[in-house]
Amino acid sequence: MNSIFALLTGGKGPNEDTIQNRKNKTMNEDKIIITEDGEEINLTNLECEFGSYELEGKTYYAARQMEPTSRLFPGCYNEAEEGEEYVSEYSAPGYDENGNPVEIFMMFTEIKGEEVDPENLNWSQDADRVEAR
């Protein structure tokens, strides 16, 4: 079978071109940036591992998992009574599309005493704010 395939493909094995094209395509599709200090960052890998977030038409890439900020602000957990709504805030360091370091923030409305497991929050929503680091 392979000898027939080799005849039909001009002597090349059945998968040689396909494998090489996949390797090149994957490498070419990665969004790789160089930061001001010369660090190479693969935004595609960050996006796959930790997610990307939109805000005002720009994309930001988290560099680790979002974690609660524990910041005190009007409407936060400390101000709510059992059964009342409050806002929880999460953040993660990350990068903008140009490699500038940022902190990405997301906020969620929850009910005190009936909190949702963080894995089940709507992480696909837009970021609430982004600050330069």
Backbone as CSV, one residue per row, in Angstrom:
resi,resn,N_x,N_y,N_z,CA_x,CA_y,CA_z,C_x,C_y,C_z
1,MET,0.823,-1.193,0.000,0.000,0.000,0.000,0.869,1.259,0.000
2,ASN,1.888,1.304,0.872,2.763,2.477,0.916,3.520,2.669,-0.386
3,SER,3.887,1.541,-1.061,4.604,1.674,-2.327,3.699,2.283,-3.394
4,ILE,2.418,1.947,-3.387,1.472,2.549,-4.333,1.320,4.034,-4.018
5,PHE,1.210,4.351,-2.722,1.074,5.750,-2.302,2.319,6.535,-2.696
6,ALA,3.496,5.900,-2.534,4.745,6.562,-2.901,4.781,6.855,-4.392
7,LEU,4.284,5.936,-5.208,4.238,6.172,-6.644,3.311,7.344,-6.971
8,LEU,2.173,7.397,-6.291,1.192,8.439,-6.569,1.639,9.818,-6.064
9,THR,2.472,9.842,-5.032,2.901,11.120,-4.450,4.298,11.525,-4.904
10,GLY,4.830,10.857,-5.901,6.135,11.235,-6.418,7.299,10.723,-5.599
11,GLY,7.107,9.642,-4.873,8.204,9.018,-4.139,8.266,9.404,-2.674
12,LYS,7.461,10.324,-2.237,7.486,10.698,-0.823,6.542,9.800,-0.052
13,GLY,6.875,9.567,1.202,6.004,8.772,2.067,4.674,9.478,2.263
14,PRO,3.669,8.757,2.730,2.323,9.305,2.814,2.164,10.463,3.780
15,ASN,2.991,10.571,4.808,2.759,11.583,5.832,3.847,12.648,5.948
16,GLU,4.923,12.536,5.190,6.040,13.457,5.357,5.628,14.915,5.177
17,ASP,4.959,15.232,4.084,4.540,16.615,3.833,3.521,17.076,4.862
18,THR,2.565,16.211,5.162,1.509,16.578,6.105,2.089,16.894,7.471
19,ILE,2.984,16.080,7.978,3.592,16.302,9.292,4.377,17.607,9.295
20,GLN,5.191,17.844,8.263,5.979,19.076,8.207,5.076,20.300,8.120
21,ASN,3.997,20.228,7.327,3.068,21.355,7.225,2.402,21.641,8.563
22,ARG,2.028,20.591,9.313,1.411,20.794,10.622,2.384,21.476,11.574
23,LYS,3.642,21.038,11.581,4.646,21.651,12.460,4.803,23.124,12.129
24,ASN,4.960,23.438,10.851,5.143,24.834,10.437,3.899,25.658,10.749
25,LYS,2.737,25.107,10.479,1.494,25.828,10.712,1.345,26.162,12.193
26,THR,1.607,25.183,13.065,1.492,25.410,14.505,2.478,26.485,14.946
27,MET,3.701,26.404,14.478,4.704,27.397,14.870,4.325,28.773,14.332
28,ASN,3.794,28.855,13.114,3.447,30.135,12.519,2.213,30.753,13.162
29,GLU,1.303,29.942,13.716,0.084,30.461,14.299,0.279,30.971,15.721
30,ASP,1.344,30.598,16.410,1.592,31.070,17.766,1.823,32.574,17.766
31,LYS,1.223,33.242,18.740,1.439,34.675,18.923,2.591,34.822,19.906
32,ILE,3.766,35.124,19.392,4.957,35.252,20.236,5.392,36.704,20.226
33,ILE,5.634,37.246,21.423,6.075,38.627,21.552,7.365,38.664,22.359
34,ILE,8.090,39.745,22.211,9.314,39.978,22.983,9.065,41.197,23.865
35,THR,9.239,41.042,25.178,9.018,42.165,26.087,10.188,43.140,26.013
36,GLU,10.039,44.285,26.664,11.103,45.300,26.660,12.411,44.765,27.220
37,ASP,12.332,43.841,28.174,13.563,43.289,28.755,14.072,42.059,28.000
38,GLY,13.496,41.785,26.822,13.992,40.723,25.954,13.402,39.346,26.216
39,GLU,12.423,39.245,27.106,11.804,37.953,27.399,10.826,37.589,26.284
40,GLU,10.931,36.348,25.803,10.016,35.865,24.770,8.798,35.251,25.446
41,ILE,7.604,35.699,25.055,6.371,35.199,25.653,5.456,34.684,24.549
42,ASN,4.999,33.459,24.715,4.080,32.856,23.759,2.653,33.109,24.252
43,LEU,2.005,34.114,23.671,0.650,34.481,24.089,-0.344,33.367,23.802
44,THR,-0.115,32.598,22.756,-1.003,31.484,22.424,-1.001,30.453,23.553
45,ASN,0.186,30.141,24.080,0.271,29.186,25.186,-0.402,29.737,26.441
46,LEU,-0.194,31.028,26.729,-0.847,31.628,27.892,-2.360,31.570,27.745
47,GLU,-2.835,31.876,26.551,-4.276,31.864,26.300,-4.855,30.465,26.520
48,CYS,-4.156,29.438,26.043,-4.626,28.061,26.212,-4.614,27.648,27.681
49,GLU,-3.585,28.063,28.425,-3.440,27.614,29.803,-4.245,28.442,30.799
50,PHE,-4.268,29.775,30.636,-4.878,30.638,31.647,-5.997,31.531,31.116
51,GLY,-6.177,31.602,29.816,-7.255,32.373,29.231,-6.835,33.749,28.750
52,SER,-7.676,34.303,27.879,-7.505,35.679,27.412,-8.801,36.414,27.703
53,TYR,-8.698,37.713,27.893,-9.835,38.523,28.305,-9.883,39.784,27.463
54,GLU,-11.085,40.179,27.094,-11.297,41.367,26.267,-11.689,42.548,27.146
55,LEU,-11.257,43.727,26.758,-11.698,44.963,27.388,-11.482,46.089,26.389
56,GLU,-12.552,46.789,26.071,-12.512,47.938,25.166,-11.800,47.622,23.852
57,GLY,-12.086,46.450,23.294,-11.551,46.059,21.997,-10.126,45.541,22.006
58,LYS,-9.521,45.417,23.180,-8.156,44.897,23.280,-8.187,43.549,23.984
59,THR,-7.212,42.704,23.668,-7.114,41.384,24.280,-5.951,41.374,25.251
60,TYR,-6.198,40.773,26.420,-5.179,40.637,27.456,-5.045,39.164,27.801
61,TYR,-3.823,38.713,28.068,-3.523,37.304,28.287,-3.057,37.100,29.722
62,ALA,-3.776,36.267,30.477,-3.401,35.974,31.859,-2.155,35.100,31.879
63,ALA,-1.290,35.339,32.868,-0.057,34.569,33.004,-0.146,33.548,34.141
64,ARG,-1.263,33.526,34.850,-1.547,32.508,35.863,-3.052,32.491,36.109
65,GLN,-3.521,31.583,36.947,-4.942,31.489,37.252,-5.406,32.730,38.007
66,MET,-6.644,33.136,37.762,-7.245,34.232,38.523,-7.394,33.800,39.979
67,GLU,-7.151,34.744,40.894,-7.307,34.490,42.323,-8.068,35.646,42.947
68,PRO,-8.788,35.387,44.058,-9.500,36.480,44.733,-8.514,37.561,45.198
69,THR,-8.935,38.822,45.077,-8.040,39.918,45.478,-8.100,40.216,46.972
70,SER,-9.200,39.903,47.625,-9.414,40.229,49.043,-9.423,41.732,49.299
71,ARG,-9.623,42.498,48.254,-9.668,43.962,48.379,-11.009,44.370,48.986
72,LEU,-10.960,45.357,49.872,-12.183,45.901,50.466,-12.661,47.073,49.627
73,PHE,-13.940,47.045,49.229,-14.535,48.101,48.407,-16.044,48.064,48.638
74,PRO,-16.758,49.142,48.312,-18.210,49.151,48.510,-18.878,47.994,47.761
75,GLY,-19.696,47.226,48.492,-20.388,46.093,47.886,-19.629,44.784,47.959
76,CYS,-18.474,44.763,48.652,-17.689,43.530,48.733,-18.270,42.586,49.791
77,TYR,-17.681,41.434,49.923,-18.129,40.377,50.825,-18.337,40.896,52.249
78,ASN,-17.405,41.665,52.770,-17.453,42.128,54.165,-18.665,43.002,54.448
79,GLU,-19.237,43.622,53.432,-20.375,44.515,53.638,-21.722,43.812,53.526
80,ALA,-21.733,42.571,53.063,-22.997,41.864,52.839,-23.393,41.045,54.062
81,GLU,-24.690,40.942,54.284,-25.251,40.049,55.299,-25.560,38.713,54.628
82,GLU,-25.705,37.667,55.426,-26.061,36.346,54.902,-27.295,36.461,53.996
83,GLY,-27.219,35.905,52.776,-28.324,35.927,51.827,-28.357,37.161,50.931
84,GLU,-27.469,38.126,51.179,-27.429,39.344,50.356,-26.398,39.213,49.245
85,GLU,-26.629,39.970,48.171,-25.669,40.003,47.063,-24.434,40.796,47.453
86,TYR,-23.315,40.381,46.914,-22.055,41.115,47.056,-21.249,40.893,45.781
87,VAL,-20.168,41.622,45.645,-19.307,41.495,44.469,-17.975,40.884,44.902
88,SER,-17.592,39.811,44.211,-16.272,39.217,44.444,-15.354,39.659,43.296
89,GLU,-14.103,39.895,43.637,-13.137,40.380,42.646,-11.976,39.398,42.545
90,TYR,-11.595,39.097,41.314,-10.469,38.211,41.030,-9.475,38.953,40.152
91,SER,-8.197,38.561,40.244,-7.198,39.171,39.359,-6.093,38.173,39.045
92,ALA,-5.356,38.505,37.986,-4.190,37.724,37.584,-3.241,38.637,36.831
93,PRO,-1.939,38.423,36.994,-0.995,39.170,36.164,-1.082,38.659,34.738
94,GLY,-0.718,39.501,33.792,-0.756,39.085,32.400,-0.050,40.076,31.512
95,TYR,-0.370,40.022,30.218,0.264,40.874,29.217,-0.771,41.371,28.229
96,ASP,-0.515,42.557,27.689,-1.342,43.006,26.579,-0.754,42.440,25.291
97,GLU,-1.334,42.777,24.160,-0.894,42.214,22.880,0.508,42.647,22.480
98,ASN,1.032,43.701,23.155,2.376,44.196,22.844,3.420,43.730,23.841
99,GLY,3.021,42.923,24.814,3.962,42.402,25.800,4.114,43.267,27.036
100,ASN,3.296,44.311,27.160,3.364,45.149,28.354,2.702,44.411,29.519
101,PRO,3.352,44.386,30.694,2.763,43.687,31.835,1.543,44.430,32.379
102,VAL,0.498,43.679,32.688,-0.748,44.243,33.199,-1.278,43.354,34.320
103,GLU,-2.251,43.879,35.055,-3.028,43.095,36.016,-4.458,43.113,35.493
104,ILE,-5.051,41.937,35.330,-6.394,41.787,34.779,-7.366,41.535,35.938
105,PHE,-8.483,42.269,35.961,-9.466,42.138,37.038,-10.819,41.716,36.489
106,MET,-11.478,40.821,37.224,-12.834,40.397,36.883,-13.671,40.435,38.154
107,MET,-14.952,40.806,38.003,-15.851,40.889,39.151,-17.093,40.044,38.881
108,PHE,-17.600,39.435,39.954,-18.761,38.575,39.866,-19.724,38.900,41.004
109,THR,-21.014,38.917,40.706,-22.027,39.102,41.736,-22.359,37.730,42.319
110,GLU,-22.297,37.644,43.645,-22.596,36.390,44.333,-23.547,36.664,45.491
111,ILE,-24.031,35.616,46.109,-24.895,35.732,47.280,-24.146,35.130,48.465
112,LYS,-24.029,35.930,49.526,-23.286,35.474,50.699,-23.953,34.237,51.292
113,GLY,-23.167,33.191,51.454,-23.667,31.916,51.963,-24.067,30.951,50.868
114,GLU,-24.153,31.426,49.621,-24.518,30.576,48.484,-23.498,30.746,47.349
115,GLU,-22.246,30.908,47.721,-21.202,31.182,46.736,-21.087,30.064,45.699
116,VAL,-20.742,30.469,44.506,-20.524,29.541,43.398,-19.062,29.114,43.426
117,ASP,-18.792,27.843,43.148,-17.411,27.374,43.052,-16.723,28.198,41.970
118,PRO,-15.533,28.732,42.244,-14.851,29.572,41.242,-14.730,28.932,39.867
119,GLU,-14.617,27.603,39.799,-14.533,26.937,38.497,-15.802,27.130,37.678
120,ASN,-16.920,27.415,38.346,-18.202,27.542,37.657,-18.607,28.992,37.403
121,LEU,-17.746,29.947,37.712,-18.035,31.343,37.392,-17.899,31.554,35.890
122,ASN,-18.474,32.612,35.369,-18.445,32.890,33.930,-17.123,33.561,33.540
123,TRP,-16.107,32.754,33.331,-14.779,33.284,32.985,-14.705,33.757,31.543
124,SER,-15.744,33.525,30.756,-15.718,33.965,29.356,-16.195,35.403,29.195
125,GLN,-16.643,36.026,30.269,-17.080,37.425,30.180,-15.876,38.343,30.000
126,ASP,-16.144,39.586,29.604,-15.071,40.559,29.452,-14.465,40.908,30.802
127,ALA,-13.213,41.331,30.793,-12.569,41.805,32.017,-13.269,43.092,32.469
128,ASP,-13.221,43.355,33.768,-13.833,44.579,34.297,-12.875,45.752,34.249
129,ARG,-11.602,45.469,34.445,-10.596,46.525,34.302,-9.225,45.880,34.139
130,VAL,-8.314,46.665,33.583,-6.931,46.220,33.407,-6.043,47.377,33.826
131,GLU,-5.034,47.069,34.636,-4.113,48.103,35.101,-2.683,47.741,34.677
132,ALA,-1.923,48.770,34.315,-0.506,48.542,33.995,0.219,48.129,35.280
133,ARG,1.196,47.250,35.156,1.993,46.847,36.328,3.307,47.563,36.305
